[in-house]
């Protein structure tokens, strides 16, 4: 029997939010994130350790029997909202969500326990832009070893284990030491991409690639909306705060009617984004109407997150154009997220099929 989705945050979820936000305030300040993007090590291992070993957040989706927390996608969504607000350079979405979901589908209990601890990071070797129902690139299996090249793999540079789909239909676990990882130049420097080259890499088959990849990417698309919500909320909040402080003609800029209208419109879009993101998280947690909820969330989330960042950039005027201000981090993450796990257009097309809405 279908039930109405619960879009409200529980007391436990709000407590989780407060704890994660406090941690990120202490460990992941904007100046530090910007400095990391200019270095050779964009990933923040100290913050990752605090989130995982300190708070146990890497194992939220992993059952308690395998060392995890046995929580739901709703709790993961709250974490991703806060990581989005901070544009945190940690592999949470790629390891604790995408790779973990693939391993849950394959029932790879030993690897799940390692990922739940946070001391092992995994990445699904499927290009970041791949939509849940799209074809994905596989590599050759010859004499028990893997051969081929995969591009656009998010967080491959920091992964200890890669989950690689092969042409025989299997999903294989490959130690990162057995492959060559070549960094690519991404727009969003806080979520690095890489090319993974396999030249006779030894591997262990852990399950069927098709269902594992589809499950992982569907969950990723649904929960990415929560990250995009965090990005949009930060953009709106910071812009409102700035316009209350900045003055022209001896009055706060935020009092000008034209800017009030722009902010009101943006607020309305962010509220709608919150509903869509919460709907997707709740659907993933309950298993009710998942495909529709995910498609709705991603059809709506990307344009709003990008527009919120663009409005923040414009309304901050000159300071917003500087490298020192973190707006560019949000804009780049929002733009990169807009093509991650399928574009809004791709999800709209999927939604049209799901609800049998024919094109004109």
Secondary structure by P-SEA (a helix, b strand, c coil): ccccccccccaaaaaaaaaaaaaaaacccaaaaaaaaaccccccaaaaaaacccccccccccccccccccccaaaaaaaaaaaaaacccccccccccaaaaaaaaacaaaaaaaaaaccbbbbccccccccccbbbbbbbbcccbbbbcccccccccccccccccccccbbbbbbcccbbbbbcccccccbbbbbbbbcbbbbbbccccaaaaaaaaaaaaaaaaaaaaaaaaaaaaaaaaaaaccccccccccccaaaaaaaaaaaaaaaaaaaaaaaaaaaaaaccaaaaaaaaaaaccaaaaaaaaaaaaaaacccccccccaaaaaaaaaaaaccccccaaaaaaaaaaaaccccc
